[in-house]
Amino acid sequence: MAVILAMGCRERSRGALNIPGYRPAGIYSAGTAQRLVNIEGYLPGRRVVILGSGDIGLIMARRMTLEGAQVQAVAELMPYSGGLKRNIVQCLDDYGIPLKLSHTVVDIKGKERVEGIMLARVDEKSRPIPGTEEFYECDTLLLSVGLIPENELSGQMGVILNPVTSGPVVNESLETNLEGVFACGNVLHVHDLVDFVSEEAKAAGKNAAYYVKRSKYEAEGEEKKASRQTTIWIHPEYGVRYTVPSVLHMQRMAEEQVIRFRVGNEYKNSVIRVELDGNLVQGRKRPVMAPGEMEQVKLKKKELSAVLEKAGRTEAAHHLVIRVEEN
Amino acid sequence: MEKRKLICICCPMGCRLQVSTEEGKVVSVTGNTCPRGAAYAEKEVMNPTRIVTTTVRIVGGSEPVVSVKTAQGIPKEKIFACVRELESVEIEASVTIGDVIFPNIAGTGVDVLATKNVQKCTKNVHK
């Protein structure tokens, strides 16, 4: 039997933020607004301010504009956008909606219904700067402030979670620390594009089917072999926040393995460096990288084997480092 | 000579493009790192188009609205005309993915298609 964890993620809510002010009607998560407009056919407000530049918030800025609402601004706490560049251009720039970077909500006015939002600029420690407040009259505040993988069940099962992604730690087969338990999609790490979610789901399905179908005899044989297996631990270092997967078993890995990750800051004209036991495997130039856009490197089994053979290393555990090298 | 600044959206790199036009023609594109950027800049300046996604009301369906999109990109300046024209449209259930919901939207020659299935429903009818 195999289990595939595919519970997706949920939106960070207002409760997770520290916004002062009353709790009037008119505050929605971007996903709730999306459901109201696109599925239930209601427009949740006429004059809108959006906090957070996540992709759902950006898409809702355009969606609400098309539905006749006036979207006044998108405020983002960080100095860079949390969403895809494409969405900034096509959802905000196309409609002249200002993106206010390094800004946050410092007050919500209104007791029964939102009457206005006070935005302020923040310093490099994300603290609001007094005197920079700007008031926006509006009836609606949308929150697009991040997504959290739904791993309460996984944790209770004993699946080890990565504190950076809040998703399971998985190997090349997308298998967790529990044998026969796999994970894919937004429960594993939050994606930008559904295409990669589908790709991951397909891989998890295939690996789980293989796990179920192989005979007990084969499994025992593999276990015996496992002691002689070459294991490569992947370590995210400078600039790289996490990787999926976190560990590769050379014997089980496909000819080509995609490693997905996110960077922690905006980087220009830098290089993604991949080293195996200190030997360069790959150095890929990247003109622009941003936290809002998932990155990937493709590792070829042949290349990894070549490095290991050349170094004449025979230990079972090896270490692969992925980091950003700035020029 | 007129100059315009654009951000390329062909890939996540988001190259900053500068487009120079003279007498309604593109004379140069700089800042692109691949040929797709140049093609995007030219199209974006000469004839920008967008695929528009929105919803249309359903009568007698299991759901109140159906999601729709334009079959191809329509001229950018027709986006609002397209959405306004669809505002008053009501479609009788059932609807199947790919159904033409509205032909030749806003005189663009482009059809609007359903992107979701909605079944007929006699109970719990949404108006």
Interface residues (C-beta under 8 A of the other chain):
Chain A: V37 N38 I39 E40 G41 R63 L66 E67 L84 K85 R86 I88 V89 Q90 D93 D94 P287 V288 A290 E293
Chain B: I7 I9 P12 M13 G14 C15 T33 R50 V52 T54 T55 R57 E63 P64 V65 S67 K76 I79 F80 V83 H126
